[in-house]
Amino acid sequence: MHPGAGYVGKEEIDAVVSILKAKSMYRFYGPNFQNVTGQFEQDLTGYFGRKYALALTSGTAALHTVLVGMGIGPGDEVIIPTYSWVSCPDAVVAAGATPVLADVDDSLTLDPADVERRITNRTKAIMAVHIRGTPCDLDGLLRVSKDYGIDLLEDVAQAAGATYKGKKLGTYGRAASYSFQLNKMISAGEGGAILTDDKLVYQRSVMFHDVGTPYRAWEDKSLKFDFEPFPGVNYRMNEISAAILKEQLKKIDWIIKDIKKNKAKIKKGISDIDTITFRRINDPGEAGISLVFFTQKAEQALLFKKALRAENIWTTSGSYPGVVYDPQINDGHVFMHWGHIFKGIQRVSKRYQASLDLMSRAVHLDISPLLSDADIEDIITAVHKVADGILTVDAPKARR
Ligand SMILES: Cc1ncc(COP(=O)(O)O)c(C=O)c1O
């Protein structure tokens, strides 16, 4: 399940070679400087329709940078979903702030009602993570953000190119972050970016992402900001990654189209199974990289995963589990495995019972854009076979 990587071709290879031939791999200068990173940032603003883009080394670096850019730090709380990726709480801690968990709903994205319940007088932002390609309930989250005067930050790492109500994800919040790691919609192996229309967020992010910014400001007048310089880190993207990503971005709509075509076929093929319920999709503009359905009981989901594997249908990519919350699998997507960040989380897990109930019944299938029609048929047949074999045992409503 490496969508962008599967589409690497001559374009990416030529682009990398030209950077190497120029001997100019650094983003700000070189013997024959190409400024491909600057061009990639321009392309990002054009594709996503936002004013400012900043290319970075990873999605985690992007989250860290944009949180600092938004002025979030010690004493502040950021609400994050129980189901995302460990980078989400990690970046909040890196920014010096405190991550606060909120439940997901049956879309497996943040439940706006629970977000509202978790707000305190320290809450500064809500991190809306469009997990496994699917948009959050942005109407609901924007309402909470507005009612309480709290920023919305979108983490689009797993859904770049997807839309909500016809508008690209990442254009709803004050700012958005992206990842270009290998499992993402487009990839250079590693990479990240932030997008925003907010000049201050952008300028603070520029200051933070490169310790050289105060020094570059001597020569580049556009770097003379209306705030005092402050210390940062080095999260600059390099020209080789940018060269790959500039080509990958041209292919993003094509990749999504292929994924969604495959997902639609599989979903249609198993939609007659009445013992499973599909994950709610908040908008058909989703990226389509996953197909998730709920069984009635957690034990059934675990059995489902096992039986699908016996049918040689892999619901995983690498270590990714076939059931969203499987207590036996140490998976960084689920809050129960974030004990090094939330000490004693297991003891208070009942506070997130709604998430646990949903995630432990959620069977997860990756949808690759490269599936053949025969693969798709295999998946449909296997899901039917397993549903018939397993769900009839406990569920009186099983498909006949
Ligand atoms: C939802 C989410 N946020 C952030 C990240 C962090 O991205 P990276 O691995 O590029 O640091 C990832 C990817 O791994 C992710 O899935």
The ligand as a MOL file (V3000), in Angstrom:
LIG
                    3D

  0  0  0     0  0            999 V3000
M  V30 BEGIN CTAB
M  V30 COUNTS 16 16 0 0 0
M  V30 BEGIN ATOM
M  V30 1 C -2.1080 10.9380 10.2510 0
M  V30 2 C -0.6160 11.1160 10.1740 0
M  V30 3 N -0.0640 12.2260 10.6800 0
M  V30 4 C 1.2640 12.4300 10.6170 0
M  V30 5 C 2.0920 11.5050 10.0570 0
M  V30 6 C 3.5760 11.7480 10.0990 0
M  V30 7 O 4.1770 11.7100 8.8820 0
M  V30 8 P 5.7420 11.3110 8.7390 0
M  V30 9 O 5.8260 9.8420 8.8310 0
M  V30 10 O 6.0850 11.8420 7.3900 0
M  V30 11 O 6.4700 12.0030 9.8310 0
M  V30 12 C 1.5670 10.3460 9.4830 0
M  V30 13 C 2.3780 9.3510 8.7570 0
M  V30 14 O 3.0670 8.5430 9.0840 0
M  V30 15 C 0.1640 10.1280 9.5760 0
M  V30 16 O -0.3830 9.0230 9.0940 0
M  V30 END ATOM
M  V30 BEGIN BOND
M  V30 1 1 1 2
M  V30 2 1 2 3
M  V30 3 2 2 15
M  V30 4 2 3 4
M  V30 5 1 4 5
M  V30 6 1 5 6
M  V30 7 2 5 12
M  V30 8 1 6 7
M  V30 9 1 7 8
M  V30 10 2 8 9
M  V30 11 1 8 10
M  V30 12 1 8 11
M  V30 13 1 12 13
M  V30 14 1 12 15
M  V30 15 2 13 14
M  V30 16 1 15 16
M  V30 END BOND
M  V30 END CTAB
M  END
